[in-house]
Amino acid sequence: MKEAAGEANMTVITIVLIAIVLAIGTIIVTNMMNNTGKNSACSSAGGVWNSGKCYAASSCKYDNGKTTCSGTTLSCKESGNDWICESK
């Protein structure tokens, strides 16, 4: 009887762990999809996605493989299932 109870406990623990992994994975994938959508919309509008913001390409510098941006940013907002970036 003790063996059956032990197996039932392991099954419950396994199910709980799988649920935790799925929840964390869902959060990570959703975040990645949102960032990819914003990046794509920014690029489509002629901007450069850098440090979580969409900058006008003219306000970014490329030096030694590094991108630094300051100044004019584009406004990005969610429209349905898509992201749209445009000048402010």
Phi and psi in degrees as GROMACS dihedral restraints (atoms count N, CA, C in turn):
[ dihedral_restraints ]
;  ai    aj    ak    al  type     phi  dphi    fc
    3     4     5     6     1   -63.6    20    10
    4     5     6     7     1   -36.3    20    10
    6     7     8     9     1   -63.8    20    10
    7     8     9    10     1   -41.0    20    10
    9    10    11    12     1   -64.7    20    10
   10    11    12    13     1   -40.6    20    10
   12    13    14    15     1   -66.6    20    10
   13    14    15    16     1   -39.3    20    10
   15    16    17    18     1   -64.2    20    10
   16    17    18    19     1   -41.5    20    10
   18    19    20    21     1   -66.1    20    10
   19    20    21    22     1   -38.1    20    10
   21    22    23    24     1   -64.9    20    10
   22    23    24    25     1   -41.0    20    10
   24    25    26    27     1   -63.2    20    10
   25    26    27    28     1   -42.1    20    10
   27    28    29    30     1   -64.6    20    10
   28    29    30    31     1   -36.8    20    10
   30    31    32    33     1   -64.1    20    10
   31    32    33    34     1   -44.3    20    10
   33    34    35    36     1   -63.0    20    10
   34    35    36    37     1   -45.1    20    10
   36    37    38    39     1   -61.0    20    10
   37    38    39    40     1   -42.9    20    10
   39    40    41    42     1   -62.2    20    10
   40    41    42    43     1   -45.4    20    10
   42    43    44    45     1   -62.7    20    10
   43    44    45    46     1   -42.6    20    10
   45    46    47    48     1   -63.5    20    10
   46    47    48    49     1   -44.0    20    10
   48    49    50    51     1   -64.0    20    10
   49    50    51    52     1   -41.1    20    10
   51    52    53    54     1   -62.5    20    10
   52    53    54    55     1   -41.9    20    10
   54    55    56    57     1   -62.8    20    10
   55    56    57    58     1   -40.3    20    10
   57    58    59    60     1   -64.6    20    10
   58    59    60    61     1   -46.1    20    10
   60    61    62    63     1   -61.9    20    10
   61    62    63    64     1   -42.9    20    10
   63    64    65    66     1   -63.4    20    10
   64    65    66    67     1   -41.2    20    10
   66    67    68    69     1   -63.7    20    10
   67    68    69    70     1   -46.1    20    10
   69    70    71    72     1   -64.8    20    10
   70    71    72    73     1   -43.2    20    10
   72    73    74    75     1   -61.5    20    10
   73    74    75    76     1   -40.2    20    10
   75    76    77    78     1   -63.0    20    10
   76    77    78    79     1   -43.2    20    10
   78    79    80    81     1   -62.8    20    10
   79    80    81    82     1   -45.5    20    10
   81    82    83    84     1   -64.6    20    10
   82    83    84    85     1   -46.2    20    10
   84    85    86    87     1   -65.4    20    10
   85    86    87    88     1   -40.6    20    10
   87    88    89    90     1   -61.8    20    10
   88    89    90    91     1   -44.0    20    10
   90    91    92    93     1   -62.1    20    10
   91    92    93    94     1   -43.8    20    10
   93    94    95    96     1   -63.5    20    10
   94    95    96    97     1   -40.3    20    10
   96    97    98    99     1   -65.6    20    10
   97    98    99   100     1   -40.7    20    10
   99   100   101   102     1   -63.0    20    10
  100   101   102   103     1   -45.3    20    10
  102   103   104   105     1   -63.9    20    10
  103   104   105   106     1   -38.9    20    10
  105   106   107   108     1   -65.5    20    10
  106   107   108   109     1   -40.1    20    10
  108   109   110   111     1   -63.1    20    10
  109   110   111   112     1   -43.2    20    10
  111   112   113   114     1   -65.3    20    10
  112   113   114   115     1   -43.9    20    10
  114   115   116   117     1   -60.3    20    10
  115   116   117   118     1   -45.0    20    10
  117   118   119   120     1   -64.0    20    10
  118   119   120   121     1   -44.6    20    10
  120   121   122   123     1   -63.8    20    10
  121   122   123   124     1   -39.2    20    10
  123   124   125   126     1   -63.3    20    10
  124   125   126   127     1   -46.9    20    10
  126   127   128   129     1   -63.2    20    10
  127   128   129   130     1   -39.6    20    10
  129   130   131   132     1   -63.8    20    10
  130   131   132   133     1   -30.7    20    10
  132   133   134   135     1   -85.8    20    10
  133   134   135   136     1     3.2    20    10
  135   136   137   138     1    85.7    20    10
  136   137   138   139     1    15.1    20    10
  138   139   140   141     1  -100.1    20    10
  139   140   141   142     1  -177.9    20    10
  141   142   143   144     1  -126.6    20    10
  142   143   144   145     1   122.5    20    10
  144   145   146   147     1   -83.7    20    10
  145   146   147   148     1   118.6    20    10
  147   148   149   150     1  -147.5    20    10
  148   149   150   151     1   128.5    20    10
  150   151   152   153     1    54.0    20    10
  151   152   153   154     1    39.4    20    10
  153   154   155   156     1    79.0    20    10
  154   155   156   157     1    11.5    20    10
  156   157   158   159     1  -133.1    20    10
  157   158   159   160     1   156.3    20    10
  159   160   161   162     1  -102.9    20    10
  160   161   162   163     1   113.8    20    10
  162   163   164   165     1  -103.8    20    10
  163   164   165   166     1   149.5    20    10
  165   166   167   168     1   -64.1    20    10
  166   167   168   169     1   139.2    20    10
  168   169   170   171     1   -56.6    20    10
  169   170   171   172     1   -31.8    20    10
  171   172   173   174     1   -70.5    20    10
  172   173   174   175     1   -15.5    20    10
  174   175   176   177     1   -99.7    20    10
  175   176   177   178     1    14.0    20    10
  177   178   179   180     1  -117.5    20    10
  178   179   180   181     1   146.1    20    10
  180   181   182   183     1  -121.9    20    10
  181   182   183   184     1   141.9    20    10
  183   184   185   186     1  -112.9    20    10
  184   185   186   187     1   118.8    20    10
  186   187   188   189     1  -142.9    20    10
  187   188   189   190     1   123.7    20    10
  189   190   191   192     1    52.5    20    10
  190   191   192   193     1    40.9    20    10
  192   193   194   195     1    78.0    20    10
  193   194   195   196     1     5.2    20    10
  195   196   197   198     1  -111.2    20    10
  196   197   198   199     1   140.1    20    10
  198   199   200   201     1  -106.4    20    10
  199   200   201   202     1   126.2    20    10
  201   202   203   204     1  -123.9    20    10
  202   203   204   205     1   132.7    20    10
  204   205   206   207     1  -128.9    20    10
  205   206   207   208     1   143.5    20    10
  207   208   209   210     1  -156.8    20    10
  208   209   210   211     1   152.3    20    10
  210   211   212   213     1   105.1    20    10
  211   212   213   214     1  -130.8    20    10
  213   214   215   216     1   -64.4    20    10
  214   215   216   217     1   126.2    20    10
  216   217   218   219     1  -114.2    20    10
  217   218   219   220     1   156.9    20    10
  219   220   221   222     1  -100.0    20    10
  220   221   222   223     1   148.8    20    10
  222   223   224   225     1   -88.3    20    10
  223   224   225   226     1   122.3    20    10
  225   226   227   228     1  -112.7    20    10
  226   227   228   229     1   131.8    20    10
  228   229   230   231     1  -141.6    20    10
  229   230   231   232     1   156.2    20    10
  231   232   233   234     1   -82.8    20    10
  232   233   234   235     1   133.8    20    10
  234   235   236   237     1  -130.5    20    10
  235   236   237   238     1    98.7    20    10
  237   238   239   240     1    68.6    20    10
  238   239   240   241     1  -120.9    20    10
  240   241   242   243     1   -98.8    20    10
  241   242   243   244     1     3.3    20    10
  243   244   245   246     1  -115.9    20    10
  244   245   246   247     1   166.2    20    10
  246   247   248   249     1  -111.1    20    10
  247   248   249   250     1   143.7    20    10
  249   250   251   252     1  -128.7    20    10
  250   251   252   253     1   130.3    20    10
  252   253   254   255     1  -116.7    20    10
  253   254   255   256     1   136.6    20    10
  255   256   257   258     1  -150.0    20    10
  256   257   258   259     1   163.2    20    10
  258   259   260   261     1   -62.8    20    10
  259   260   261   262     1   146.0    20    10
